[in-house]
Structures are given as structure tokens and as C-alpha cells.
Amino acid sequence: GQVLSKASNTNMDFTWVTTDDANAIQNSIVDAKGDLIAASANDTPARLAVGNNGETLVADSSTSTGLRYQSPVNSNPILNSAFQIFQRGTTTAISTPAYVADRWQGGRSANATGTTFSQQATNDATNLPFIQYCMRVQRDNGNTGTGTSYFVQSFETINSIPYAGKSVTYSFYARKGANYSATSSGLGVIVAQGTGTDQNLLTVGYTGGTNLISNTVTLTSTWQRFTLTGSVASTTKELGLMFTFDPTGTAGANDYYEITGVQLEVGSVATPFKTYAGTIQGELAACQRYCQKLGVSGVGMWYSTTNCQITWALPVQMRVAPSITLTTTTPIVSDAGVANRTGSGSTIGLDTTTTTGVKANITGFSGATNGRVAQVYSDGIVLLEGEL
């Protein structure tokens, strides 16, 4: 077959071109199954080589054609990366390493005091992708200690192994307070890897530990997005993130930095920020694998005239059988609705804990009827922790 080709813009002359000739022009650009023709600079046709199996095509203005192939985007493995969940409280002053936001630990060298971790509103819809909250790491006003402060998240092995042997991009948003005292406004940034199993980066360290990313970024008072890349070793079984702040002199009222929008992903380009879960409830449930806070109320059974027992079924199965901290006032327990039983020495003691439930004994009462239903009321709190 043949097709008409216009020969000039100044007259109506046409020439005949065979379809074989047209195919020859295309074949001079693409030479493999799956190749695409894309426009490069000055609208010049260019070959975009086919990607690897399973990769998808995405826009990328930094490439010559404005396109590239990449591996499917993983869910952000960093839990509470926008600092929405604070089951232990939104402000924590530390003296020893402690969890300060769900899944995030704070610490300071030599276990020094004078550092406070708190949830703050970002108050910036211009320089942030509509992230409501951030974490503030602050040296307290007037503090003269210059020990390093640490802000850390350690991954479980089950969440680290999928990244072994891959190139990754680490990104986050950060800004400084007016009195941020680190030299040259620097903030240390580390992504660590190790070959152990379920270790804590801050309090224990990683077996065979190395840093796949180790850098210092320069903060300003305006939110900036920082992007760093590295390669995860093929033998990696655990990953961890760490921010470090080395203060100088005496702290002013605003000697702090703030962090939010923390993301880790496979590939060499930072994609738009996303949390691990698409909803706040999903993010909470993911965090509850490691920490849960429950009210001290429930229904149980009197097993003597002085003692009763209650159980709590956990909304999310925990990583391990948790340790438990009880903060209680004197509980009030009804005797099948007949009367409220109180006791001046009544206490709540743990009987059994598993990854799915807690059983507690409440003692110190009198006059109850063995075998009746016990309804327990208290404004106390049960904190369950199954962290690394």
C-alpha cells in the first residue's frame, strides 16, 4: 500500500510513500519489543526502552523524555510517619530512652535530662503536602547540656527483609526553631541496617550494623523536603531510622527542630508523601501491634466474696505478650447490679497476658457473692507495650 506525503508548504504537490518506508522510519527508533517512542528536547522523537517485568511507567521531569519505569511503589513502612498517634501522651520529657510517640523513641547521650518531645501543629499548607502534625525535639530553655539527642524508629525484621538488596529513597520534611543551636543548623540523618533479628537500634544497636545513609542536612525556619538515597545490603534483616541533634551553648526558648512526612521507598526518586495506612484508624491499628492503651473497666466474675476477675480482649493482636503498666484509682465493682462493692485496700493485679488478651484480678473487697457477674468501673489506664 501507499500513503500521500505533502512535499511542500508552498504548493499542493504530494509524493507517494510506501507503508514499508513509514515502518522503516519507526523501526530506526524502536528496536525491541515493548519500546516506546517519546518526545525528548525540542520535540525530537526518542526511544524509551521497555522496563523490567512488573515495572510501571511514571512521569519524571528529570529524564530526557519526561518518563521512566519504576518498580511498583511500596507502602511507606514507617509507622506514625506524620505523627498522628500519641497513645502515651503528646508531650514527654525524657531522662532515659523512652517511646515518645507511637513507634518513635527519644534519647540523649549519657541519659541527660533537658530534652522534651512533643506533638505540634505544622500550621503550613504552602510548604507541606497538607500534613497536620509534626514532632518537635527541643532542648529545654536554659539547658546547658550539649549531649546528643536521638530520635529513632526501629523496624521489625519482618518489615525490613523486603528491602534487602534494593536501592531506596529516604525523604522527610524538617525545619528549625529560632534558637536552634546545632553548628551550621545541621541535623544528622541516619538509615541503619543490620543482620540481627528484631533488635532496638537506640538501646541495643544492630548486629553487623552499618549505615546505608549517613548525612547532615542544613535546616532553615521554613519547611523543606530532604531526599537521600542508599542501597540496602542483600544480607539485611533489620532497618532503623535516626535523627541526631548536637546542641551548643545554652538553650534559648526555641532551641528545637521539627520533623514530619518521613518516608522510605524503593527506587531513586521520592514520590509524594503517604502514610503507612490510608486512614487514621488504620494507622492507629498498625501502631497497636506495639502499644495499646485501655480503660480499666469491664465485665467479669466474682470468684470469692472478696475477689473478682475481669478480662480484656485486645482490638489488635500484639507483636509479643506485652508488659503492662497500671495507672488506677480505687475501682468500684458491682455485685450483679445488687450493690457496689468497694474496699479501702482494693487493688488490681495482673493474672495472665497474651498477644490477644489480658486477665486481671481485683482484690480487697468484702460481702460479694461468689459466682455473680462483676461490673468494674475505674478511671484508671492499662498501658500494654510489646515494643522491640
MODARA-V9536 format. One record per residue. N is the residue number from 1. RES is the residue in three letters. SS is DSSP state (H for helix, E for strand, C for the rest). PHI is phi in whole degrees, -180 to 180 (999 if undefined). BURIAL is 1 if it has 24 or more other ideal C-beta (glycine too) atoms within 12 Angstrom, else 0. Layout:
BEGIN
[[N/RES/SS/PHI/BURIAL] [N/RES/SS/PHI/BURIAL]]
END
This chain:
BEGIN
[[1/GLY/C/999/0] [2/GLN/E/-131/0] [3/VAL/E/-130/0] [4/LEU/E/-83/0] [5/SER/E/-127/0] [6/LYS/E/-71/0] [7/ALA/C/-92/0] [8/SER/C/-156/0] [9/ASN/C/-86/0] [10/THR/C/-102/0] [11/ASN/C/-151/0] [12/MET/C/-104/0] [13/ASP/C/-73/0] [14/PHE/E/-128/0] [15/THR/E/-122/0] [16/TRP/E/-90/0] [17/VAL/E/-123/0] [18/THR/E/-74/0] [19/THR/H/-63/0] [20/ASP/H/-64/0] [21/ASP/H/-66/0] [22/ALA/H/-61/0] [23/ASN/H/-63/0] [24/ALA/H/-64/0] [25/ILE/H/-65/0] [26/GLN/H/-65/0] [27/ASN/H/-67/0] [28/SER/C/-73/0] [29/ILE/C/-100/0] [30/VAL/C/-100/0] [31/ASP/C/-137/0] [32/ALA/C/-148/0] [33/LYS/C/-57/0] [34/GLY/C/93/0] [35/ASP/C/-61/0] [36/LEU/E/-121/1] [37/ILE/E/-97/0] [38/ALA/E/-128/1] [39/ALA/E/-91/0] [40/SER/C/-105/0] [41/ALA/H/-58/0] [42/ASN/H/59/0] [43/ASP/H/60/0] [44/THR/C/-84/0] [45/PRO/E/-59/0] [46/ALA/E/-145/0] [47/ARG/E/-83/0] [48/LEU/E/-109/1] [49/ALA/C/-64/1] [50/VAL/C/-61/0] [51/GLY/C/-80/0] [52/ASN/C/-80/0] [53/ASN/C/-55/0] [54/GLY/C/88/0] [55/GLU/C/-77/0] [56/THR/E/-120/0] [57/LEU/E/-90/0] [58/VAL/E/-132/1] [59/ALA/E/-75/0] [60/ASP/C/-153/0] [61/SER/C/-67/0] [62/SER/C/-80/0] [63/THR/C/-91/0] [64/SER/C/-66/0] [65/THR/C/-103/1] [66/GLY/C/78/0] [67/LEU/E/-137/1] [68/ARG/E/-160/1] [69/TYR/E/-97/1] [70/GLN/E/-148/1] [71/SER/C/-65/1] [72/PRO/C/-54/0] [73/VAL/C/-69/0] [74/ASN/C/-80/0] [75/SER/C/-64/0] [76/ASN/C/-61/1] [77/PRO/C/-78/1] [78/ILE/C/-82/1] [79/LEU/C/-81/1] [80/ASN/C/57/1] [81/SER/C/-75/1] [82/ALA/C/-112/1] [83/PHE/C/56/1] [84/GLN/C/-96/1] [85/ILE/C/-112/1] [86/PHE/C/-137/1] [87/GLN/C/-68/1] [88/ARG/C/-90/1] [89/GLY/C/118/0] [90/THR/C/-86/0] [91/THR/E/-138/0] [92/THR/E/-136/1] [93/ALA/E/-98/0] [94/ILE/E/-104/1] [95/SER/C/-127/0] [96/THR/C/-132/0] [97/PRO/C/-53/1] [98/ALA/E/-154/1] [99/TYR/E/-77/1] [100/VAL/E/-111/1] [101/ALA/E/-132/1] [102/ASP/C/-54/1] [103/ARG/C/74/1] [104/TRP/E/-116/1] [105/GLN/E/-108/1] [106/GLY/E/-117/1] [107/GLY/E/-161/1] [108/ARG/E/-147/1] [109/SER/H/-58/0] [110/ALA/H/61/0] [111/ASN/H/51/0] [112/ALA/C/-71/1] [113/THR/C/-89/0] [114/GLY/C/99/1] [115/THR/E/-126/1] [116/THR/E/-124/1] [117/PHE/E/-111/1] [118/SER/E/-149/1] [119/GLN/E/-77/1] [120/GLN/E/-133/1] [121/ALA/E/-80/0] [122/THR/C/-73/1] [123/ASN/C/52/0] [124/ASP/C/-153/0] [125/ALA/C/-100/0] [126/THR/C/-93/0] [127/ASN/C/-102/0] [128/LEU/C/-123/1] [129/PRO/C/-82/0] [130/PHE/C/58/0] [131/ILE/C/-101/1] [132/GLN/C/-79/0] [133/TYR/E/-125/1] [134/CYS/E/-143/1] [135/MET/E/-104/1] [136/ARG/E/-103/1] [137/VAL/E/-112/1] [138/GLN/E/-128/1] [139/ARG/E/-81/1] [140/ASP/C/-64/1] [141/ASN/C/-53/0] [142/GLY/C/89/0] [143/ASN/C/-68/1] [144/THR/C/-107/0] [145/GLY/C/-69/1] [146/THR/C/-117/1] [147/GLY/C/-69/1] [148/THR/C/-67/1] [149/SER/E/-100/1] [150/TYR/E/-124/1] [151/PHE/E/-135/1] [152/VAL/E/-137/1] [153/GLN/E/-130/1] [154/SER/E/-106/1] [155/PHE/C/-89/1] [156/GLU/C/-65/1] [157/THR/H/-59/1] [158/ILE/H/-62/0] [159/ASN/H/-95/1] [160/SER/H/-96/1] [161/ILE/H/-57/1] [162/PRO/H/-60/1] [163/TYR/H/-98/1] [164/ALA/C/-60/1] [165/GLY/C/77/0] [166/LYS/C/-117/1] [167/SER/E/-82/1] [168/VAL/E/-132/1] [169/THR/E/-119/1] [170/TYR/E/-114/1] [171/SER/E/-138/1] [172/PHE/E/-165/1] [173/TYR/E/-108/1] [174/ALA/E/-151/1] [175/ARG/E/-152/1] [176/LYS/E/-118/1] [177/GLY/C/-82/1] [178/ALA/C/-63/0] [179/ASN/C/-110/1] [180/TYR/C/-56/1] [181/SER/C/-103/1] [182/ALA/C/-61/1] [183/THR/H/-56/0] [184/SER/H/56/0] [185/SER/H/57/1] [186/GLY/E/-83/1] [187/LEU/E/-128/1] [188/GLY/E/-77/1] [189/VAL/E/-132/1] [190/ILE/E/-134/1] [191/VAL/E/-117/1] [192/ALA/E/-104/1] [193/GLN/E/-136/1] [194/GLY/E/-154/1] [195/THR/C/-113/0] [196/GLY/C/-83/1] [197/THR/C/-129/0] [198/ASP/C/51/1] [199/GLN/C/-94/1] [200/ASN/C/-99/1] [201/LEU/C/-64/1] [202/LEU/C/-80/1] [203/THR/C/-95/0] [204/VAL/C/-118/0] [205/GLY/C/90/0] [206/TYR/C/-104/1] [207/THR/C/-61/0] [208/GLY/C/62/0] [209/GLY/C/-71/1] [210/THR/E/-140/1] [211/ASN/E/-104/1] [212/LEU/E/-83/1] [213/ILE/E/-135/1] [214/SER/E/-149/0] [215/ASN/E/-153/0] [216/THR/E/-125/0] [217/VAL/E/-105/1] [218/THR/E/-103/0] [219/LEU/C/-90/1] [220/THR/C/-125/0] [221/SER/C/-80/0] [222/THR/C/-107/0] [223/TRP/C/-58/1] [224/GLN/E/-128/1] [225/ARG/E/-100/1] [226/PHE/E/-108/1] [227/THR/E/-133/1] [228/LEU/E/-131/1] [229/THR/E/-125/1] [230/GLY/E/-165/1] [231/SER/E/-120/1] [232/VAL/C/-83/1] [233/ALA/C/-65/1] [234/SER/C/-67/0] [235/THR/C/-92/0] [236/THR/C/-67/1] [237/LYS/C/-125/1] [238/GLU/E/-153/1] [239/LEU/E/-125/1] [240/GLY/E/-152/1] [241/LEU/E/-117/1] [242/MET/E/-147/1] [243/PHE/E/-110/1] [244/THR/E/-126/1] [245/PHE/E/-129/1] [246/ASP/C/-106/1] [247/PRO/C/-76/1] [248/THR/C/-135/0] [249/GLY/C/63/0] [250/THR/C/-105/0] [251/ALA/C/-68/1] [252/GLY/C/-88/0] [253/ALA/C/-70/0] [254/ASN/C/-130/0] [255/ASP/C/-90/1] [256/TYR/E/-150/1] [257/TYR/E/-127/1] [258/GLU/E/-128/1] [259/ILE/E/-132/1] [260/THR/E/-162/1] [261/GLY/E/58/1] [262/VAL/E/-85/1] [263/GLN/E/-144/1] [264/LEU/E/-127/1] [265/GLU/E/-153/1] [266/VAL/E/-74/1] [267/GLY/C/115/1] [268/SER/C/-107/1] [269/VAL/C/-128/1] [270/ALA/C/-78/1] [271/THR/C/-89/1] [272/PRO/C/-54/0] [273/PHE/C/-62/1] [274/LYS/C/-146/1] [275/THR/C/-80/1] [276/TYR/C/-58/1] [277/ALA/C/-110/1] [278/GLY/C/-82/0] [279/THR/C/-134/0] [280/ILE/H/-65/0] [281/GLN/H/-68/0] [282/GLY/H/-66/0] [283/GLU/H/-66/1] [284/LEU/H/-61/1] [285/ALA/H/-61/1] [286/ALA/H/-64/1] [287/CYS/H/-70/1] [288/GLN/C/-70/1] [289/ARG/C/-61/1] [290/TYR/C/-113/1] [291/CYS/E/-153/1] [292/GLN/E/-140/1] [293/LYS/E/-119/1] [294/LEU/E/-125/1] [295/GLY/E/-81/0] [296/VAL/C/-86/1] [297/SER/C/-148/1] [298/GLY/E/167/1] [299/VAL/E/-118/0] [300/GLY/E/-144/1] [301/MET/E/-145/1] [302/TRP/E/-75/1] [303/TYR/C/-113/0] [304/SER/C/-163/0] [305/THR/C/-78/0] [306/THR/C/-121/1] [307/ASN/C/-128/1] [308/CYS/E/-134/1] [309/GLN/E/-135/1] [310/ILE/E/-129/1] [311/THR/E/-131/1] [312/TRP/E/-122/1] [313/ALA/E/-87/0] [314/LEU/C/-77/1] [315/PRO/C/-68/0] [316/VAL/C/-136/1] [317/GLN/C/-66/0] [318/MET/C/-89/1] [319/ARG/C/-62/1] [320/VAL/C/-141/0] [321/ALA/C/-59/0] [322/PRO/C/-82/1] [323/SER/E/-82/0] [324/ILE/E/-133/1] [325/THR/E/-116/1] [326/LEU/E/-106/1] [327/THR/E/-121/0] [328/THR/C/-133/1] [329/THR/C/-107/0] [330/THR/C/-61/1] [331/PRO/C/-75/1] [332/ILE/E/-111/1] [333/VAL/E/-128/1] [334/SER/E/-89/1] [335/ASP/E/-105/1] [336/ALA/C/56/0] [337/GLY/C/80/0] [338/VAL/C/-74/0] [339/ALA/C/-159/0] [340/ASN/E/-88/0] [341/ARG/E/-100/1] [342/THR/C/-130/1] [343/GLY/C/-150/0] [344/SER/C/-63/0] [345/GLY/C/-109/0] [346/SER/C/-67/1] [347/THR/E/-139/1] [348/ILE/E/-111/1] [349/GLY/E/-126/0] [350/LEU/E/-79/1] [351/ASP/E/-109/0] [352/THR/E/-142/0] [353/THR/E/-131/1] [354/THR/C/-134/0] [355/THR/C/-71/0] [356/THR/C/-119/1] [357/GLY/E/-167/1] [358/VAL/E/-132/1] [359/LYS/E/-122/1] [360/ALA/E/-131/1] [361/ASN/E/-104/1] [362/ILE/E/-117/1] [363/THR/E/-124/1] [364/GLY/C/99/0] [365/PHE/C/-100/1] [366/SER/C/-154/0] [367/GLY/C/81/0] [368/ALA/C/-79/1] [369/THR/C/-108/1] [370/ASN/C/-57/0] [371/GLY/C/96/0] [372/ARG/C/-80/1] [373/VAL/E/-70/0] [374/ALA/E/-114/1] [375/GLN/E/-109/1] [376/VAL/E/-106/1] [377/TYR/E/-127/1] [378/SER/C/-165/1] [379/ASP/C/-96/0] [380/GLY/C/-77/1] [381/ILE/E/-130/0] [382/VAL/E/-108/1] [383/LEU/E/-108/1] [384/LEU/E/-107/1] [385/GLU/E/-130/1] [386/GLY/C/-128/1] [387/GLU/C/-75/1] [388/LEU/C/-70/1]]
END
